Amino acid sequence: MRALLALIAAAVLIVGAPAVALADPGQGDGSGTSSGSVTISLLDVATSLKDDPRANIYITDNVPPGKTITHQVRVTNNTGAPTTLDVYAGSAKIVDSAFTPENRGVDTALTSWIALDKSELQLDDGQSEDVTVTIAVPADAPEVEQFGVIWASTQPASATGDQVQVVSRVGVRVYLSVGEGNGPPSDFAIASLTPQRDADGNATVVANVENTGGRAIDVSGTLDLTDGPGGLTANTVSAKTTTIVPGDGGEVVFALPNSASLPAGPWQGVVKLESGFNKHDSSVKITFPDKGIGDSVSESSSMSWGAIIGSVLVVLAVILAAAYLLIRRRRAAAGNQSDHSDSSPGAELP
């Protein structure tokens, strides 16, 4: 069910044309049978990568300078009506640990290397068509990894005046590494697991991940909480995919829904993360902060203590001032009494 929801998540209505549901880049399952949507999927995978989950949905090749590779993608229309689609290569980058496609028309070195044998598809409902993707890497290409997307995009309807035109698109991600041999290895490490609670008291576990390899990685996984108070066990939780470039770190966040009343622990937390062939686990004892403990609460608590301390200081200042005035008055009174005795009639004078 989650895969189906992800596949049709980016539905957008085109003004003056039928609604077309399209998936986020690279999130299709490749079956081409999702009702009410346009799908695109990668058809061919290198034999050496057939067991790599990423290579089955993304183009993840390493290509030596001066070489050319080809791939096939299949576009399927299941919108319930005929539709016309543009097919093109677009650029992408990694922003805040997320694979971020750029707007159409933003050109990069990678987009200039990609050629498609079709630029437009006219598909009846239920019809599929294959598109050949050719990537020709120049001999002087820099040996770095670049990112892009092979898009199938709806076309805007004919518009007049100020009519707003919106298009939707679905794509297959491209992670292209340029270099000799098999390219740099990819790997990652789980640096730590941090239990937290959000403003509503719901529990989260943040896995801090370091990319220790030479290529960008897409890290996802699951969290299991067992051996909690009274032998409690929580349901398995999945995390949204986090993309991390080489030499950088990122957070894989596991949010436990409706968990404000979840006991603090201790729990046995088991996190299983993977990116392609690379898989790593971490098992630690986890105790969540008490409900309501956070920056905002700490700040208000600090303000309360500050107010209390300030009040105490004011009271002490008043007491000291009163004591000082009382001492002065007593000394003044004693001095006046002494002067009066010395000047009284009948007093002996030296």
Number of C-alpha atoms within 10 A of each C-alpha: 6 6 12 14 11 15 25 22 15 18 19 16 15 18 16 13 13 15 19 25 25 28 23 19 25 24 22 25 18 19 11 20 14 21 16 19 26 32 34 33 27 25 14 15 19 14 8 8 15 12 13 16 13 19 21 21 23 21 23 21 19 21 21 20 18 12 12 14 13 13 16 15 18 18 25 25 30 24 21 15 14 14 20 16 21 15 22 21 26 25 24 23 15 16 12 13 20 16 22 17 19 14 10 11 10 11 15 14 14 23 21 14 14 20 16 17 12 14 13 16 20 14 18 16 17 18 14 18 14 17 21 14 19 16 20 18 22 15 10 8 14 15 15 14 22 21 24 26 25 29 22 27 21 26 18 17 16 10 11 7 5 6 11 12 14 13 16 23 25 29 30 24 28 25 23 21 24 24 17 12 9 12 18 16 9 17 21 25 18 20 11 13 22 13 17 20 21 14 14 11 19 19 25 19 23 18 23 16 21 20 23 19 17 18 23 27 26 19 24 20 21 18 25 18 22 19 15 20 13 8 8 13 14 16 11 14 18 19 19 15 19 21 23 26 23 17 13 14 19 20 21 24 23 23 20 20 11 11 15 18 11 18 18 17 19 16 22 16 21 19 23 17 24 19 22 18 13 14 15 14 14 16 14 14 16 20 17 19 16 17 19 16 14 15 10 11 12 12 10 11 12 12 12 12 11 12 12 12 12 12 12 12 12 12 12 12 12 12 12 12 12 12 12 11 12 12 12 12 12 11 11 11 11 11 11 11 10 10 10 9 10 12 11 9 7 7 9 8 6 3
